């Protein structure tokens, strides 16, 4: 896939999303500013911020309908239309990672849940994602309740191998801990209560059984969560 095409799609995603958000902010601001009353002009500024946030979510919903809901796991040539559809969605996620709204979304449970659900993720409201953690392909991501993805970890359901794009779902069970700076690759499944230690690399298609502790590069089993004991949170 030519880098020029990827860069063009990323630029278009940036322009489209920010344009919709700014238009919504401007409409909210001007609607109140034109009212010749002190209260209206005071409220114009918070209204603009609210319009910016709502415009961002509107743009997100449009992208989800156009691209994300149509992405399916598989192995595709980079020239395949399905790979191009994934690239458009990935461009949007990269835009989001650069956006000033990233912290606003990831640091608060309601916004985090709404964002990742709109992006196609199947996850419980109680899932915690560190502010500096990255989940790059939420459209093929699933997680059970009370799971933690700690700071600076990287969860990616895609790989580019030569001229081929590989997209495989990632599934995390309930009460899973993904330690800080760990890497989770496509096709990984982690069972209930399992722990991936900080800095671990879980390679493609690895299946981690429930209650096991894995660490290392590449990750291997190093222990078992003690029965009846709460799982450690390796942040």
N, C-alpha and C positions, 0 to 999 in steps of 0.2 A: 504494500500500500504506500503510494508516494507520500513523503513527509509533507509536501506542499498541500495535498488534499487534507491531511489531518490538521494542519495549521489553519487552513481556511475554515474548516468546520468549527474549530475551537473559537476562532475569531467571530464567526457568525453566531455561535451560542452566546458568547459574551455580549455582543451588540444587542441581540434579540432580548435576552433576559434583562439586561440593565435598561434597555429602552422601555420595556413594559413596566418595570418597577418605577422608573423616573416619571413616566407619563401618569401613573397612578398617584405618585407623590405630588406632582404638580397640580393635578386636577383637585386633589383634596385641599391643598394649600390655597389655590386661587379661589375655590368655592367659598371658603370662609373669609379670605382676605378682602374679597369684594363687598362683604357685608360691613357697612359703616358703623361698627360697634366695637368697643374695646374688647369685650369678651370674645368676639369672633376672631379678632386679629391675634389675640393671645392663644386661642385654641388652634390657629392655623398651623403653627409649628408642630405640635404633637400630632395633628391630623396628617401632616405631610409624612411624618415618620411612619405612622400607621399605614398610610397609603403605600409607602415604599415596601413595607413588609408584605402587605396583602398583594401588591403587584408582583413581588417575588414569588409568592405561592401560586398566583395565577399563571405566571410564566412556567413554573414547575409543572403545574397540571397540564398545560398545553404540550410541553415536551413529553410528559408521560404518555399522553394519548397518541401523539404522533410517532414516537419511537420506542419508548421503553416497554410498553405493554405487548409489543410484537417481537421482543427479543427472546429467542429460545436457545437453550444450551446446545452445543454441538461443536464440530470441528469444520472450519470453513477456510477456503482460500481467501486471501486478503482482498481479492477482486470480486468476491461474491457479494451480492446485495445485502445479505444478512450480516456480513462483516461490516459493511458500510453503515448499516443501521446501528450496530453496536458502537461504531466509532462516533456516530452522532450523539448517542447517549453518553458515552465516555467523555466527550467534549463538554457536555453539560455538567457532569460530575466534577471535571477539572475546573470549570468556571466556578462552581459552588465552593470548592476547596480554596480558591483564591478570594472569594467574596468576603466582605466585611460582615455578612450575616452568618458566616460559618460558626462563629462562637455562639451567637444568639440561638442558633438551631441546636447545636450539639450539646450545649451546656445545660439545657432545660428539657426535662422529660417530655412535656406535651409537644413542643416543637420538634424534638428529635423523633418521637414516634410518628408524628404527622408526616415529616419529611421522608423518612425511610419507607413508610407505608405507601406514600404517593409514588416513590421510586420503585415500588414493586416488591419490597422486602416483606417477608412473613416473619414478624417478630412481636414479642410481647412488650407491653408498655414498660415493664420493669427492666428491660435490657439497658445496661449502662455502656456508653461508648466514650472513651477518653477524648478530651478536646483535640489532642494531637494524633489520635488514632485515625486510620483510614480504612473505610470499607468501600472498595472501588466499584463493585458490581452489585448494588443492592437488589437489582431485579432477579438475581438468582441466589439470594442470601436468605437463610432461615435460621431463627434462633428461638429457643425456649425461654421460659421466664427466669429472672434472677441471674442472668449471665452477664459477665463483665468482660469487656474488651478494653484492656488497660492502655495507658498513654503510650504513644509512639509505635503501637503495633500496626501491622499492615496485613489486611485481609483482602486478598484479590482472587476473584473467580475466573480470571483470564490470564492467558500467556500467549505470547507471539513466538512461534517456533518456526524460524525460516520464513516461508511465505504463507504460513498457516496460523490462523487464530483458533485457539482452544478456549472454549467457555464451558465450565462445569460448575454445577451448584456447590455451595458450601453450606453445611448443616451443622449447627451447634445445638446441643441438647439443653436441658434445664440446669441451672446452677454451674455452668461451665466458667472457668477462669482462663482467659487468654492473657498471659503475662505481658508486661511492658517490653517493647521492642521485639516482640515475636513476629514471625511471618507465617501466614496461613495461605497455602496455594490452592489452585482449583481442585475440586473433587474431594476435599477433606471433609470428613465427618467426625465430630467429637461427641462422645456419649455423655449422658447425664452425670454431673458432678465431677467430671474430669478436669485436670489442671494441665495447661501448657505453660511451662516455666518461662520466666523472662528471658528474652534473647533466643528462644528456640526457633528452628526452621522446620515447619511441618510440610513435607514434600507432597507433590501432587498425588491425589487419590488415596492418601493415607486414611485409615479408619482407626480412631482411638476409642477403645471400649470404655464403657461407663466406669467412673471411679478411679481411673488410672492417672498417674503423674508422668508426663513426658517432658524431656529436656534435651538440649544439645543441638548440634548442626551436623547432619540432619537429626531431627528429634527421634529419640528412642525412649521406651519405657524405663523409668528409674524407680518407680515405687507405686504404692497404692494408697488412696485416701483411706484412713482408718475408719472402720465401721462405726457409725454413730457420732462421728466427729464432723464439725462443720468444715467445708472446704476452705483452705487458705485463699486469700485474695492477694495475688502477687502483683502489686501496682508499682 
